[in-house]
Amino acid sequence: MSTRAVLWDMDGVLVDTGEFHYEAWCEVMAEHGVEFTREFHRKTFGMNNAGILSQLLGERLTLELLSEIGARKEARFRAAVQGYAKPLPGVSTWLDRLQRAGFRQGIASSAPMANIDVLIDDLGLRNFFDAIVSGVDMPGKPEPVLFLTVAERLGVSPEFCVVVEDAVAGVEAARRAGMQCIAVTSTSDAESLSAADIIVDRLDALPEHVFERLLIR
């Protein structure tokens, strides 16, 4: 078994889904008389629905409302994105390169499993991953539970894992998990991602052996 692993966030890292999520949130929250702004979307992208809705609704949020709004939002997202998803630049190359180099790879996404399944099957990427985990029912990022769970399923110690993220909360979760982190500025600016070990605008800008170098002890 490999002693090295790469943990991939999905939205904004493997695939560009930001606008599909934003439009779905706008539509559903408008039905509840709540404005969903682009700035709020930028700040909360990468969080699970419980984290997003707790900030939007505060004490008004109940378990019933969380379930109802979350289900409707995700159903609208899946209906809109299916057939239109494309991997972000460099994704296919890196997944193949890391697999051939013997890295274990996992998805660590705050999205519901139904979303993950739609996207990775649309993109034909399932065979690259040794573990696929949804954090929808876990404490949300920046809590490290999701990353630690994926590392455990991969059988790799946290110190030998590299996380690829695009969200501030995800970078912080990687740090709390004791993992190295590469951040992509697809949904957040470089300054806000400064806690990451490496920051790039696109994955195809990474040097060839960057993952190996991050894990040298």
C-alpha positions as CSV (number, residue, x, y, z in Angstrom):
1,M,0.0,0.0,0.0
2,S,1.2,3.5,-0.8
3,T,2.3,5.7,2.0
4,R,1.4,8.9,0.1
5,A,-2.0,10.3,-0.7
6,V,-3.7,13.2,-2.4
7,L,-7.1,14.3,-1.1
8,W,-9.1,16.3,-3.6
9,D,-11.9,18.7,-2.9
10,M,-14.4,18.6,-5.7
11,D,-16.3,21.8,-6.4
12,G,-13.9,24.5,-7.6
13,V,-10.9,22.0,-7.7
14,L,-11.9,19.0,-9.9
15,V,-14.7,20.8,-11.7
16,D,-16.0,24.3,-12.0
17,T,-19.4,24.3,-10.4
18,G,-19.5,27.7,-8.7
19,E,-22.1,29.3,-10.9
20,F,-24.4,26.3,-10.8
21,H,-24.3,26.3,-7.0
22,Y,-24.8,30.1,-6.9
23,E,-27.9,30.1,-9.1
24,A,-29.4,27.1,-7.2
25,W,-28.9,28.9,-3.9
26,C,-30.4,32.2,-5.3
27,E,-33.5,30.5,-6.5
28,V,-34.2,28.5,-3.4
29,M,-33.5,31.3,-0.9
30,A,-35.6,33.8,-2.9
31,E,-38.5,31.5,-2.2
32,H,-37.8,32.1,1.5
33,G,-37.4,35.9,1.1
34,V,-33.6,35.7,1.7
35,E,-31.1,37.3,-0.6
36,F,-28.1,35.2,-1.5
37,T,-25.3,37.5,-2.6
38,R,-22.2,36.7,-4.6
39,E,-20.1,38.0,-1.7
40,F,-21.7,35.6,0.7
41,H,-21.3,32.8,-1.9
42,R,-17.6,33.5,-2.2
43,K,-17.1,33.5,1.6
44,T,-19.0,30.3,2.2
45,F,-18.1,28.2,-0.8
46,G,-16.7,24.9,0.4
47,M,-18.9,24.8,3.5
48,N,-21.6,22.2,3.8
49,N,-25.3,23.2,3.7
50,A,-25.6,23.2,7.5
51,G,-22.8,25.8,7.8
52,I,-24.1,28.0,5.0
53,L,-27.7,28.0,6.2
54,S,-26.8,28.6,9.8
55,Q,-25.1,31.8,8.7
56,L,-28.0,32.8,6.5
57,L,-30.9,31.9,8.8
58,G,-29.4,31.9,12.3
59,E,-31.8,30.9,15.0
60,R,-34.6,30.5,12.4
61,L,-32.8,27.3,11.1
62,T,-34.4,24.1,12.2
63,L,-33.4,20.5,11.3
64,E,-36.6,20.3,9.2
65,L,-35.8,23.5,7.4
66,L,-32.2,22.5,6.8
67,S,-33.4,19.2,5.3
68,E,-36.0,20.8,3.1
69,I,-33.9,23.7,1.8
70,G,-30.9,21.6,1.3
71,A,-32.7,18.9,-0.6
72,R,-34.3,21.4,-3.0
73,K,-31.1,23.3,-3.6
74,E,-29.1,20.2,-4.4
75,A,-31.8,18.8,-6.7
76,R,-31.8,22.0,-8.7
77,F,-28.0,22.0,-8.8
78,R,-27.9,18.4,-10.1
79,A,-30.5,19.1,-12.7
80,A,-28.6,22.2,-14.0
81,V,-25.1,20.7,-13.9
82,Q,-25.6,17.3,-15.4
83,G,-24.1,17.1,-18.8
84,Y,-22.4,20.4,-18.6
85,A,-19.6,19.7,-16.1
86,K,-16.0,19.9,-17.3
87,P,-12.8,19.1,-15.4
88,L,-10.7,22.2,-14.6
89,P,-7.4,22.7,-16.4
90,G,-4.7,20.2,-15.4
91,V,-7.1,17.9,-13.5
92,S,-7.1,14.9,-15.8
93,T,-3.3,15.1,-16.3
94,W,-2.6,15.2,-12.5
95,L,-5.0,12.4,-11.7
96,D,-3.4,10.1,-14.2
97,R,0.2,11.2,-13.2
98,L,-0.4,10.7,-9.5
99,Q,-2.1,7.3,-10.1
100,R,0.9,6.1,-12.2
101,A,3.3,7.4,-9.5
102,G,1.6,5.2,-6.9
103,F,-0.3,7.8,-4.9
104,R,-3.6,6.9,-3.4
105,Q,-6.3,9.4,-4.2
106,G,-9.5,10.4,-2.5
107,I,-12.3,12.9,-2.8
108,A,-13.1,14.8,0.3
109,S,-16.1,17.0,-0.5
110,S,-18.7,18.8,1.6
111,A,-21.3,18.0,-1.2
112,P,-23.9,15.3,-0.8
113,M,-22.9,12.0,-2.3
114,A,-25.6,12.3,-5.0
115,N,-23.8,15.4,-6.3
116,I,-20.4,13.7,-6.2
117,D,-21.7,10.7,-8.1
118,V,-23.3,12.8,-10.8
119,L,-20.1,14.8,-11.4
120,I,-17.4,12.1,-11.3
121,D,-19.5,9.8,-13.5
122,D,-20.2,12.6,-15.9
123,L,-16.5,13.3,-16.1
124,G,-15.5,9.6,-16.2
125,L,-13.1,10.0,-13.2
126,R,-14.3,7.3,-10.8
127,N,-11.5,4.9,-11.5
128,F,-8.9,7.4,-10.2
129,F,-10.2,7.3,-6.6
130,D,-9.6,4.8,-3.8
131,A,-12.0,6.6,-1.4
132,I,-14.9,8.9,-2.0
133,V,-16.4,10.6,1.0
134,S,-19.1,13.2,1.5
135,G,-18.9,15.4,4.5
136,V,-22.5,16.4,4.4
137,D,-23.3,14.8,7.8
138,M,-19.9,15.7,9.4
139,P,-18.8,18.8,11.1
140,G,-18.1,21.2,8.2
141,K,-14.8,22.6,7.1
142,P,-12.7,24.2,8.7
143,E,-13.2,21.3,11.0
144,P,-10.7,18.6,9.9
145,V,-13.0,15.6,10.4
146,L,-13.6,15.0,6.6
147,F,-9.9,15.0,5.7
148,L,-9.0,12.8,8.6
149,T,-11.8,10.3,7.6
150,V,-10.6,10.1,4.0
151,A,-7.0,9.6,5.1
152,E,-8.1,6.8,7.4
153,R,-10.0,5.1,4.6
154,L,-7.0,5.4,2.3
155,G,-4.7,3.9,5.0
156,V,-2.3,6.9,4.9
157,S,-1.1,9.0,7.8
158,P,-2.1,12.7,7.7
159,E,1.5,13.9,7.5
160,F,1.8,12.0,4.2
161,C,-1.3,13.5,2.7
162,V,-1.6,16.5,0.4
163,V,-4.9,18.3,0.2
164,V,-6.0,20.2,-3.0
165,E,-8.5,22.9,-2.1
166,D,-9.9,26.2,-3.4
167,A,-11.8,27.5,-0.3
168,V,-10.5,29.3,2.8
169,A,-12.4,26.9,5.1
170,G,-10.8,23.9,3.2
171,V,-7.3,25.2,3.5
172,E,-7.8,25.7,7.3
173,A,-9.2,22.2,7.6
174,A,-6.1,20.8,5.9
175,R,-3.9,22.7,8.3
176,R,-5.9,21.4,11.3
177,A,-5.6,17.9,10.0
178,G,-1.8,18.2,9.8
179,M,-1.7,17.8,6.1
180,Q,0.1,19.7,3.3
181,C,-2.1,21.9,1.1
182,I,-2.1,23.2,-2.4
183,A,-4.7,25.9,-3.0
184,V,-6.2,26.9,-6.4
185,T,-7.5,30.4,-6.8
186,S,-10.6,29.3,-8.7
187,T,-13.1,30.6,-6.1
188,S,-10.9,32.6,-3.6
189,D,-8.1,35.1,-4.0
190,A,-4.5,34.2,-3.2
191,E,-4.3,36.5,-0.2
192,S,-7.2,34.7,1.5
193,L,-5.6,31.3,0.8
194,S,-2.2,32.3,2.2
195,A,-2.2,29.5,4.8
196,A,-1.7,27.0,2.0
197,D,1.8,25.6,1.3
198,I,1.5,26.4,-2.4
199,I,-1.0,28.7,-4.2
200,V,-1.6,28.5,-8.0
201,D,-4.2,29.9,-10.4
202,R,-4.5,26.6,-12.3
203,L,-3.4,23.1,-11.6
204,D,-1.6,22.9,-14.9
205,A,0.8,25.5,-13.6
206,L,2.2,23.2,-11.0
207,P,5.7,21.8,-11.5
208,E,5.8,18.1,-12.2
209,H,7.1,16.7,-8.9
210,V,5.4,19.2,-6.6
211,F,3.5,16.5,-4.6
212,E,6.6,14.4,-3.9
213,R,8.5,17.5,-2.8
214,L,5.8,18.5,-0.3
215,L,6.0,15.2,1.3
216,I,9.8,15.0,1.7
217,R,10.6,14.7,5.4
